[in-house]
Amino acid sequence: MMKKSKAHPSKKPTSDPRAKKVENPSRGQTQPNAPRAPSVQRAPIPSKTTPAPQNSAEDVRVSAPKRIILVSDGTGETASLMTKAAMVQFSGEAIHTTRFKNVRNEAQILAICEEAALQRDLLIYTIVSPQLRQYLSTQARRLGIPCVDLLGPLLVGLAQHFGHEPRSIAGLLHDVNEQYFQRIEAMEYTIQHDDGRELGGLEKADVIILGISRTSKTPLSMYLSHQGWRVANIPMIPGFELPKEITQVDQRRIIGLTIDPENLATIRRNRLERLGQREGGEYADPEAVNREIEYANEIFQRNRRWPVFNVTGKALEETASEIIRLMASRRLLPPHLQES
């Protein structure tokens, strides 16, 4: 049998004095390093949001963010959105964008081009004036700047299609966007003030609709809000007084809704059936429905300044048109609709 050799206590194993101790992850012990290999610069680990396959070109490519300059005679939102949409196809690239808005003369364009020429930044522009577009293109070629005209080719194509030149007025899209945001604001207001859930800010409403249950208050309110009207609707419930805030607003903006009793009873019965409820108590009972309508009519009679619209058999569009005509005759259109 082979005997185990014993190390002499006075002797220590020799080792490379340059070696350092490192942890062995599998045993938790220390061991000397292997001889050093030549240093290699490692590529950064790809972001988790944009993983790249191993050993691909993206793993070893290291580059600083490239700068893109957006130039517009308006807000620059169109150029920004289109650039973002295009960059989805280049998810591995890092960019830094700078936006120049309301660029309306050659001096501004020249200054931007000279700045872009320092590092040959990419210029992306949306300018409606053909003269300014031509000037920017000329300066970009002179300075060797790459550039992309997003709007010019489209305007030329449309001009050829329609047979006349465009208006070439800067900032028109901003006006369209303003109307869009005003409609969004009107819709948000209407949702917040649906069915009497919020009475604060009632004085900001363009129209206030009163009516008993199932007289199309909410659908009518939402339809008007899509056209830019801020609408609040408040239910009329027998046994409950209308909120006092009603008396503190412009009474010309309040309208009432009524409906034929038989038609209302049918609507309520159908709703109960859709909900799987055969017994609805007084909700769809013809006598109870009559009492609710009489209750609402008494309030309308005490407030003669409130016009009442009968919605029986009418489409939402028809009732909405009648309300808009009434408000227009009273000079109570929302400001942004007055301008249009």
N, C-alpha and C positions, 0 to 999 in steps of 0.2 A: 504493500500500500504506500501511496505517496503521502509524505508528511507535509503539513502546512508549514511554510517558512514563516519565521517570526521577524518582524522588523526590529532592528536595533534601536533601543530607545534614544540613543544619543544622536542617531542620524535622522535627518529630515529629508523628505523627497525634494529633489531639485525641480525648479519650475522657472519659466520665463519671467523675469522680474517685471516685464511690461504687461503681463496678463492681469486682468481684473476679475473679480468674482462676480458671477451672475447667477440669478436664481434659475433652477431647473423647474419648470412649471409642472412637470409630471411627478417629481419626487420631493420637491421642496428643499433640495440640497443645493450646495454651491459647488461649482466646478470651474476650472480655469477656462478662459476663452480660447478659442482656436486662433491661430495666427490671423492677424488683420488682413482683410481683403481690401483692394482699392475702393475708396469711397465712391458711391454712386448717388447722384441726385435723384430722389424719388419724386414721381409725379403726384400731385395732390389727389386725395381720394375723391371720387365723384360725389356730388351732392346726392342725398337720398331722394330728393324730389325729381332729379333727372338722372337715374342710374344708367350707366353705360356698360356694355358687355366687357368682360375681362379681355385684356390684351388687344383692345381696339385702339384706333387712332385717338379717340377721345380720352383714353386713359392717360396718354403721355403728352397731350397737347396742353401747353400752358400759355395763355395769352391774356393781356390786359383788356379790360372792357373797351370796346370800340365806341366812339362817340357818333351820335346821329343828331343832326340839327334839323328841327322842324320849323318851317317858316310859313306864316299865314297872314293874310290880310284881315282875318277875322279872329276867332278865338283859338284856332289851331286844333280844335277838338277832332275834326275830321281826319287830319293828318295823324294825330295821335292814335285814334282808334284803328285806322287802316294799318299803321305801323305795328301796333300790337297784334293785329290779326295775322299779319305776314310773319311776325317773329315766332309764332307758334311753330312754323316750319323749320326754325333754327333754334330749337330749345337748348342746344348745347352752347350757344353763344351768349356772352355777357355784353350788354350794351349800356351806354349812358346817354340819355336824351336831354336835349336842351330845346325849349320851345320859345320862339320869338313870335309874339302876337301883334296884330294891328300894324303890320308892315305895309306902308302905303306910299313910299317914295323911293327913288333910286339911291339916295344917300344911305338910307337904312339898309338896303340890299347890299350895297358895296361894303359897308362895315361888316356885315354878317359874312359875306364871302371871304373877305380878308382874314377874318378870324378862323373860318373853316379851313383856309389854305395852310395854316400853320402846321396841322397834322393830317391834312387831307381828309377831313371829316365828311361823312355823307350828308348831303343836303336833300331833304324831302320837303316839297312845298305845295301848298294849295293857294293859288293866287288867281283871282278871276280876271284881272286886267291883263289883256294880251300884251300891252307895252311893257308892263313890269315883269311878266313871265319871260318875254324875250330878253329883257335886260339882264335878268338873273341868269338865264341860260348862257348868254354871251360872256358874263363875268366868270361863270363857273368854268367854261372852256378855256378862257384866258389864263385862269389860275390853276387849271388842272384839277378841279374839284369834281368828284363824282356827284351827280344830282339826279333826282327823280321827280318828274312833274306828275302829280296825281290827278290834277283837275283839268289841265289844258287839253289833253287828248279827248277826254270825255266831252268837254264843252264844244270842241271842234266837231266831234261826231254828232252831237245833238243839233248843232247849227246846220250841218249838212242835211240831217234828217228832217228838220222842221222848215228849212228854207229861209231862215233869218238868223241874225246874230244874237247872242245872249245879251242880257241887260248889262252885265259886267259891273254890277254894284256890289261892293264888298260889304260883308256883315249881314246879308239877308238870311243866312242860315241861323245866325244868332237869334234873329227875331222869331224864326220858326221854333227854335229850341225854347225860347221864353214862353211861347204859347203852350208848348208841350208841358213844361214844368208847372205852369199855372193850372193846367188840367189835372196833373198829378196832385197838386196841393188841394184842388177842389175835391178830388176823390177821397183823399185822406181825411179832409174835414168832414165830408159826408158820412164816411164810415164811423168816425168818432161820435157823430151826432145822430146816429141811427136809432130809431125807436125810443128817443128820450133818454138814452143812457148818459149823455153828457149835455149839461145845460150851460156850462161856462162858455163864454165866447159866442153866445147866441146872437149878439148884435153884429157879428161878422158874416152871418148867413145872408146869401143873396135871396133865398126863398125859404120859408118855414111852412111845412106841410102838416096839417092836422087831420086826423081821421080815425075811425074805429078800426078794429082788427080786420085784416084781409081786404083792405080797400086799395091795395097796391102802393102803399106809402114808400116802402123800401125800394121796390123795383123802379118806381118813378124817380125817386131821389137819385139812385145810382145812374139811371139813364141821363138825367140832367147833369150830374157831376162829370160824366164823360165828355160833356160839351163845355165844361169849364164853370159850371154853377156850383157854388157851395150851398148845400142843402141840408137843413135839419128837419127831421120829422119826429112828431110827438104823438103818441097814442092818446085817444080819448076813451077813458074807461069809466063806465057808470059807477057812481059812488066816490069818485076821486076828482078833486078839483084840478084844473089845469095849473101848471107851475106858474108862479108869480112872475118869472122872468119873461113870460109872454107879453105882459103889460109894459115892459121896459124897452121893447124893440119897435122899430118902424112898422106900424100896423099895416102899411100898404104891402109889405112883403109876406104877409100871412095869407095862406089860402087853405080852404077846406076841401075834403074829398067825401063824397057820399056815393051810395050805390043802391040799386033796387033790392028790397028785402029778400025776395025769392032767389035772386041771383046770388046774393051773399050767403044765404043758407046753403045753397047748392055747393058753392065754393068751399065752405067750411066742412060740409059732409065729405066731399072728395078728399080734402086734406086729412081728415080723420081716417078715412079708408087707406090712404097711402101710408099713414103711420101705424096701421094695423089696429086701430081703436074703433070699435063699433059704437060704443056708448061714449058720447062726449059731453054729457050733462047739458047745460044750457048753451054751450058754445055754438052748436048748430041747430038748436031748437028755434023754430020759426017765430014763436012768441018772444023769446029772449032777444032774437035778432031784431025784431021790430022795436023793442024797448031801447036797444042800443042806438038804433038809427034815430029814434025820436029824441033821445037824450042829446045826440050830436046836433040834430037840427035845432033844438032849443038854444044851444050855445051859439050856433051860427046866426040865429035870428037876433040874439042880443048883441052881436058884433057885426053890424051891417057892412062894415068896411072890409070884411073878409069875403072875397069871392069864393063860391062853392062850385066845384066841378063834379059832375056826375060821371063816374067811370064805367057805368054799366055797358058792357059790350064794346068798349073802346080799347084799341091798342095803346100801348104806352106812348108810342110816337105821336099819336093823335092828341092825347092829353098833354104831353110835353109841349107840343107845338102851340096849343091854346095858352098854356101858362107863359111861354116865351113871348107870344104876341101881346099878352096882357102886360107883362113887365116892360116890354119895349114901349107900349103906349103910355105907361107911367114913367118913362125915362129912368128905369131902374135896372138897366142891363149892367152886368159886371164891367169894370173899366176896360179890360183887355178885349171884350167882345164889342164894346162901343167903338174902339179903334179900328176893328176889322169890319 
